[in-house]
Structures are given as C-alpha cells and as structure tokens.
Amino acid sequence: MRTVYDLRGDVERTEFPNPFESVHLSIVGRPEDAELPPPPPDMTAADGEAMLRDLYVGALVHSAAKFGQLLTGLANPERLPAVFHCHGGKDRTGITAALFLRALGVDDETVLDDYEATRHYRKTEHQQDSLAKMLAAGVTPEAAGGVLGAPRWAMAAALTSIETTYGGIEAYLTNVAGMSVGTLERLRELHVQHGTDS
C-alpha cells in the first residue's frame, strides 16, 4: 500500500491516530465553522436519514476540492495501490466511493447497490461508539438508527444532485472539483480494465 487517504477531521485523528502515514483530506458536509443547532427532541428515523442526505449533498459543495485532490491521486500510478477511509467507512467514504465509481463510468444503480450493501457488513454492534456520541448529543435513538443506516434514497439524492446541479460527473470533477480532463482520462485508463477480442 503506497497511499492512505484519511477523510476524518482533526479531532477524530487526534482521538484515534492513523497508524500509517496518511494524506489528510477532511471531508465535510457543511462549512467547517458552522455551528450545529441542538437536535429537536422528536427526531424520527426519517429525520436521521435526511441528515445523511444533507451530508452527502453538502459534501459535494464543501469538499469538492478535496474530492478532486483524492481522485487526482488515484490517477497517479506511482501512488497506487491506495486506500481511503473515514471513521465508519460508510458516509464520507461512501460519497467518495460513489464519485470514484461514477468517474469510471459505473451506472447509478450499481453505485447505489454498492452503497446499500454496507448495511449487510456494517452492523449496529460495529458502531457503538458512534451511537453513544449521537445519543450524548441529544439525538433520539430512532434518528441515530437512521444515521447509522445506509438508506439508498439519501445517496441517490447526491447522485441526482451531480446531474441536476453540476451537469454530470465530468462537469463536476473538471470544474467544481478542479481535476483536469487529462487527469480524469488517466484515472479511467488506470482503473478500468478493457476487454480484448480473442
């Protein structure tokens, strides 16, 4: 492994230091100086899922340059193989993986299947620390359950936003995220295996 991309914030990295030298690209879904209002006392599971939707769509806005930097790194063969991760491996990692797959030409339904499969492997018992933090912050158990899930519709909203807000994945990556067209082409050449007639 040549490159590790750590998508967590400074507090998380301080609390749980990465054991490997890493490239720090903190993925955020809102301005980093934004103050969160206290959660309402009657939040439902649907409200928790909506928080994920807002995180994913917001990350496209507030972390665009970091996505561009990461995918540019994945287009450099000297930095491969590489891995990217966050705390839970579902949300910041999930939107990053979705952008990577879409950049390679993977269709939305396959991307959503990949994201939704997370819930089969990332069980509630694997997320007890995240659950405890949300409950301590006043999030209801129902809403916390929504946040800890992998609702297909929430990621679908982000994929739709790429099309409707930015004009598609290529426009998003080469304009908002700052990748060059040539780098995007190299990314595809490196990571898409082309079949040959025999």
Secondary structure, 3 states (H helix, E strand, C coil): CCEEEECCCHHHHHHCCCCCCCEECCCCCCCCCCCCCCCCCCCCHHHHHHHHHHHHHHHHHHCHHHHHHHHHHHCCHHHCCEEEECCCCCCHHHHHHHHHHHHCCCCHHHHHHHHHCHHHHCCHHHHHHHHHHHHHCCCCHHHHHHHHCCCHHHHHHHHHHHHHHHCCHHHHHHHHCCCCHHHHHHHHHHHCCCCCCC
